[in-house]
Amino acid sequence: MRNILLHIHPAKINEKALVFNRTFGLGGMAALLIVIQFITGVLLRFYYTPSPAEAYDSIIFLKNDVLFGQFIRNIHYWSGVFMLMIAFLHFLRVFFTGAYQDIRKLNWLFGLGLLFLVVFLNFTGYLLPWDQLAYWAITVSTNIISYLPLIGDSLRTMIVGGKELNAGTLQTFYTFHTAVLPFLLLILVLYHFWRVRKAGGVLIPETDGEDIMVKVNPNLVFKEFIVALVLLAIVFLVSALFNAPLLEKANPAYSMNPTKAPWYFAGVQELLMHFHPVFASFVIPTSVMVFFAWLPFLKFNESPNGKWFISEKGIQSAKVVSIFAILVTVAGILFNEYILDFEMIMPGIPALISNGIIPLIILIGLMLGFYGIYLKRLNLSKEELVQVVFVFIIVAFIVLTIIGIFFRGKDMELTLY
Ligand code: HEM
């Protein structure tokens, strides 16, 4: 047992690495959730049949006739949801402590790969129950793919295996969900862990105090044990109280209203209501991903100091830009929904310009205006400026997602309930 532990941790670590709010144990929690997913996933495989005729009935059988079947399905579902949330929070903590630079730059990129895998594990799993919710959510999500320029339509046809979801789609999603993606996730997580050790452990703020090395066992192991127990308790409790969703069997002839994408794509779906599809499904998401991948290659004046939000100015600017991002996103959505439809007021102009380039220029103009009026006076360093852009993107994305999930009702109209 001790040898296994030594593969994961070194024998001794810096005492400062034990401070809980350094990492909040988020990486470890994501790892534990992966283990739970693997175990419950294997158990579910014993009963699940990946064909449109039998998939739904096999879930009903599991629910009603298999001992703890419903509970195991709930654990698999909720730990998948938590894994996505926790991997996202871990991604934020790594960014806000500056742990994506220097020696950790490659691990940041592999981390992005992990986030991508976690999203697609959730996405491919979503279809498997083959109920109305799954069928229509995956239908709208795959429709988003067809908006990609040039290759969109053929890419969608390739993924779906036809024009509409069919037996082939279910088989493809099943293979990805139960074999390809878990295998890639496992390899990538092991490599990710190895790189954390290679970097000498987690990033620790430079302080004047001396570095005291302490034994990992019991100092760190005990804390990890407590975090694992609390997480397990939460997953079990939520799984006991709330069932994983299951509506009636998929009916391709009767669409849901509203037809919503899975919650983690609700932000992109919301963006589609306001921007030309090429911008909402391709230009904006790709630019954001390129920005995230480009971050570790930016040349900063100083090495990361491991402090949350860099400095006092960093904290202040992050707070103000969060408020700005909330206001701009909410106001932009309301304005576009009720007051100004760019395509309608510029009928002679191609929609790509009226509903894509023009609103984007307005948005960039607002951000530059905010910089000129407020941020410039703070005299921010390059690190702090990059943080401001990051905060804007993340907050805007969260607001879009919340509106997409909670404030879109029948016919995708804005609603308060
Ligand atoms: C399945 C998902 C993931 C798992 C299981 C995982 C696991 C871990 C663990 C256990 C650590 C050690 C410290 C800690 O707990 O924070 C860590 C550190 C790290 N992770 Fe992840 N991670 C995942 C996703 C990500 C993502 C999405 C990113 C960012 C894009 C990322 C980037 C990093 C980096 C750069 C470090 C080093 C941080 C430091 O040295 O302070 N990881 N990860």
Residues whose N, C-alpha, C, O or C-beta is under 5 A from the ligand:
A	BS01	HEM	T23 G25 L26 G27 G28 A30 A31 A87 F91 V94 A99 Y100 R104 N107 W108 G111 L112 L114 L115 V196 G201 V202 L203
